Amino acid sequence: MPPLYDTIGAGYSTGRRPDPRIANVILRAIGDSRSVVNVGAGSGSYEPDNKHVVSVEPSLTMIRQRPRSSAQLIQARAERLPFPDGAFDCALAVLTIHHWSPLREGLAELRRVAGKTVILTWDQEIWQRFWLFDYCPDLRRQDSLRAVPIATITEALGLCNVIAVPIPHDCLDGFQGAFWRRPAAYLDPEIRARMSGFAQTPHANYEAGLARLAADLSDGTWQRKYAALMERETMDLGYRLIVAT
């Protein structure tokens, strides 16, 4: 089966730029590791430039968007990493494990090839309360089907540190929760195209909800209902960094 991002990955290198504040959280978790394998690496976001990095990505569409100066690259899947045991100090996986199948094989591979594992994912119990799903409930259902419970990850990896990653209101990365204080962004089809939740949900399932969002923004309903959000600099939407050694 062709990798999902061969279909939905076009434009990721421009719309999914790494946010430096999120990058700092990831870099602190990587710590003094000297070698890093970035699994499900996409176009290379959040790869540390002061480490020896090897990137693993199955999608040719994503590979073609990587800068020429980026890390050593291998086209492969997370579930079958072509490395010997303990080949790296750290295995990194950023917003990717919900696409892996079988998931547990991918997690076992991270543990096999590296002494430390750093995963950025989300906690669905918190994420499902995001205001966007009041307008587009089918997106909530889609995410609930693909979300990986935090307990599943920690069970597979062993003792873990689970770190909340608050999202800044002006987040540079265009993932689905990035625009929590900029609701008009969700009306832009180019922005939505770089969010896998939207890309994997039929347009007809959320079209009416986005029309209602547009109307609420136009007449000020959204601004009145969510006025408290405009006072916040960051928001905990459920994004979590899981660190296992």
C-alpha positions as CSV (number, residue, x, y, z in Angstrom):
1,M,0.0,0.0,0.0
2,P,1.5,3.4,-0.9
3,P,2.4,5.6,2.1
4,L,-0.4,7.9,3.1
5,Y,1.7,11.0,2.7
6,D,2.4,10.3,-1.0
7,T,-1.2,11.5,-1.3
8,I,-1.6,14.2,1.3
9,G,2.0,15.3,1.9
10,A,2.3,17.9,-0.9
11,G,3.2,21.4,0.5
12,Y,4.3,20.1,4.0
13,S,7.7,21.8,3.7
14,T,6.1,25.2,3.5
15,G,3.0,24.9,5.8
16,R,4.5,22.6,8.4
17,R,7.6,24.5,9.5
18,P,9.1,23.7,12.9
19,D,8.1,26.0,15.7
20,P,11.2,26.9,17.8
21,R,9.4,26.7,21.1
22,I,8.2,23.2,20.4
23,A,11.7,22.4,19.0
24,N,13.3,23.5,22.3
25,V,11.1,21.0,24.3
26,I,12.1,18.2,21.9
27,L,15.8,19.1,22.0
28,R,15.8,19.1,25.8
29,A,14.3,15.7,25.8
30,I,17.0,14.4,23.3
31,G,19.5,15.8,25.7
32,D,23.1,14.8,25.3
33,S,22.4,12.0,22.8
34,R,24.9,12.2,20.0
35,S,23.1,10.1,17.4
36,V,19.4,10.3,16.5
37,V,17.2,8.3,14.2
38,N,14.2,10.3,13.2
39,V,11.4,7.8,12.3
40,G,8.5,9.0,10.1
41,A,10.7,12.0,9.5
42,G,8.6,13.7,6.8
43,S,10.3,16.8,5.4
44,G,12.7,17.0,8.3
45,S,11.0,19.2,10.9
46,Y,12.5,19.1,14.4
47,E,15.7,17.3,13.4
48,P,18.5,18.7,15.6
49,D,21.3,20.3,13.6
50,N,23.9,19.6,16.3
51,K,23.6,15.8,16.3
52,H,24.3,13.0,13.9
53,V,20.8,12.3,12.4
54,V,19.6,9.5,10.2
55,S,16.1,10.0,8.9
56,V,13.6,7.3,8.0
57,E,10.6,8.1,5.8
58,P,8.5,5.9,3.6
59,S,6.8,8.6,1.5
60,L,8.6,9.7,-1.7
61,T,6.4,12.9,-1.8
62,M,7.8,13.8,1.6
63,I,11.4,12.9,0.8
64,R,11.4,15.1,-2.3
65,Q,10.6,18.1,0.0
66,R,13.6,17.7,2.2
67,P,16.4,20.3,1.8
68,R,19.5,19.0,0.0
69,S,21.6,19.6,3.1
70,S,19.4,17.6,5.4
71,A,20.3,14.5,7.3
72,Q,21.2,11.1,5.9
73,L,18.0,9.6,4.6
74,I,16.7,6.0,4.3
75,Q,13.3,5.2,2.7
76,A,11.8,2.6,5.0
77,R,8.9,2.0,7.4
78,A,8.9,2.4,11.2
79,E,7.8,-1.2,11.6
80,R,10.9,-2.6,9.8
81,L,13.9,-0.4,10.6
82,P,17.0,-1.5,8.7
83,F,19.4,-0.9,11.6
84,P,21.2,-3.2,14.2
85,D,20.2,-3.3,17.8
86,G,21.3,-0.2,19.7
87,A,22.5,1.6,16.6
88,F,21.5,5.1,17.9
89,D,21.5,7.0,21.2
90,C,18.0,8.3,20.6
91,A,14.9,7.5,18.4
92,L,12.7,10.4,17.6
93,A,9.1,10.2,16.3
94,V,7.2,13.5,15.8
95,L,3.4,13.4,15.2
96,T,3.7,10.1,13.3
97,I,2.9,7.1,15.3
98,H,-0.9,7.3,14.7
99,H,-0.1,6.4,11.1
100,W,1.9,3.2,11.9
101,S,0.6,-0.3,11.4
102,P,1.1,-2.5,13.3
103,L,1.7,0.2,15.9
104,R,3.3,-2.1,18.5
105,E,5.9,-3.3,16.0
106,G,6.9,0.3,15.3
107,L,7.2,1.1,19.0
108,A,9.2,-2.1,19.5
109,E,11.6,-1.1,16.7
110,L,12.2,2.3,18.3
111,R,13.1,0.6,21.6
112,R,15.3,-1.9,19.8
113,V,17.5,0.5,17.8
114,A,18.0,3.2,20.4
115,G,18.7,3.7,24.1
116,K,16.3,6.6,24.4
117,T,12.9,7.2,22.7
118,V,11.3,10.6,22.3
119,I,7.8,10.7,20.8
120,L,5.5,13.7,20.2
121,T,1.9,12.6,20.1
122,W,-1.4,13.7,21.7
123,D,-3.7,12.6,24.5
124,Q,-7.1,12.1,22.9
125,E,-9.0,12.6,26.2
126,I,-7.8,16.2,26.3
127,W,-7.7,16.8,22.5
128,Q,-11.3,15.9,22.0
129,R,-12.4,18.9,24.0
130,F,-10.9,21.3,21.4
131,W,-13.5,23.9,20.3
132,L,-13.0,23.0,16.6
133,F,-14.8,19.7,17.2
134,D,-18.0,21.6,18.2
135,Y,-18.2,22.6,14.6
136,C,-16.7,19.5,13.0
137,P,-17.6,16.4,15.2
138,D,-16.6,14.0,12.4
139,L,-13.0,15.2,12.9
140,R,-13.3,14.2,16.5
141,R,-14.5,10.7,15.5
142,Q,-11.7,10.4,13.0
143,D,-9.1,11.3,15.6
144,S,-10.6,9.0,18.2
145,L,-10.2,6.1,15.7
146,R,-6.5,6.8,15.0
147,A,-5.3,8.2,18.3
148,V,-2.8,6.1,20.3
149,P,-3.6,6.0,24.0
150,I,-0.8,7.3,26.1
151,A,-1.1,4.1,28.2
152,T,-0.4,2.0,25.1
153,I,2.8,3.8,24.4
154,T,4.1,3.7,28.0
155,E,3.2,0.0,28.2
156,A,5.2,-0.7,25.1
157,L,8.2,1.4,26.0
158,G,8.4,0.9,29.8
159,L,9.1,3.6,32.3
160,C,8.3,7.0,30.6
161,N,8.2,10.7,31.4
162,V,5.1,12.3,29.9
163,I,5.6,16.0,29.3
164,A,2.8,18.4,28.3
165,V,3.6,20.6,25.3
166,P,1.5,23.8,25.4
167,I,0.9,25.2,21.9
168,P,1.7,28.9,21.4
169,H,-1.0,31.1,20.0
170,D,1.2,32.0,17.0
171,C,2.6,28.5,16.4
172,L,4.6,28.3,13.2
173,D,3.8,24.7,12.6
174,G,0.5,24.1,10.8
175,F,-0.7,21.0,12.5
176,Q,-4.4,20.7,13.4
177,G,-4.2,22.4,16.8
178,A,-1.9,25.2,15.8
179,F,-4.6,27.7,15.0
180,W,-6.6,27.5,18.3
181,R,-6.5,31.3,18.6
182,R,-6.7,31.9,14.8
183,P,-10.0,30.2,13.8
184,A,-10.2,31.7,10.4
185,A,-7.3,29.6,9.3
186,Y,-9.5,26.5,9.4
187,L,-11.5,28.0,6.6
188,D,-8.5,28.0,4.2
189,P,-8.4,24.8,2.2
190,E,-4.6,25.0,1.6
191,I,-4.0,25.1,5.4
192,R,-6.4,22.2,6.0
193,A,-4.8,20.1,3.3
194,R,-1.7,19.9,5.5
195,M,-3.6,18.5,8.4
196,S,-4.0,14.7,8.2
197,G,-7.3,14.8,10.2
198,F,-9.0,16.9,7.6
199,A,-7.2,15.1,4.8
200,Q,-8.5,11.7,5.9
201,T,-12.1,12.9,6.6
202,P,-14.5,13.4,3.6
203,H,-15.1,17.0,2.8
204,A,-18.8,16.5,3.0
205,N,-18.5,15.5,6.6
206,Y,-17.2,18.9,7.8
207,E,-18.4,21.3,5.1
208,A,-21.5,22.4,7.0
209,G,-19.6,22.8,10.2
210,L,-17.0,25.1,8.6
211,A,-19.8,27.1,7.1
212,R,-21.2,27.6,10.6
213,L,-17.8,28.6,11.8
214,A,-17.5,31.2,9.0
215,A,-20.9,32.6,10.0
216,D,-20.0,32.7,13.7
217,L,-16.8,34.5,12.9
218,S,-18.6,37.0,10.7
219,D,-21.3,38.0,13.2
220,G,-19.0,37.8,16.3
221,T,-20.5,34.7,17.9
222,W,-17.2,32.8,18.0
223,Q,-15.4,35.8,19.5
224,R,-18.0,36.2,22.2
225,K,-18.1,32.5,23.0
226,Y,-14.3,32.0,23.1
227,A,-13.3,35.5,24.3
228,A,-11.2,33.9,27.1
229,L,-8.9,32.2,24.6
230,M,-7.8,35.6,23.2
231,E,-6.2,36.3,26.6
232,R,-4.1,33.2,26.5
233,E,-0.5,32.9,25.2
234,T,-0.4,29.1,25.1
235,M,-3.0,26.3,25.3
236,D,-2.8,22.7,26.5
237,L,-4.6,20.9,23.7
238,G,-3.3,17.5,24.8
239,Y,0.0,17.3,22.9
240,R,2.4,15.2,24.8
241,L,6.1,14.4,24.6
242,I,6.9,10.9,25.8
243,V,10.4,10.2,26.8
244,A,11.6,6.6,27.6
245,T,15.1,5.4,28.4
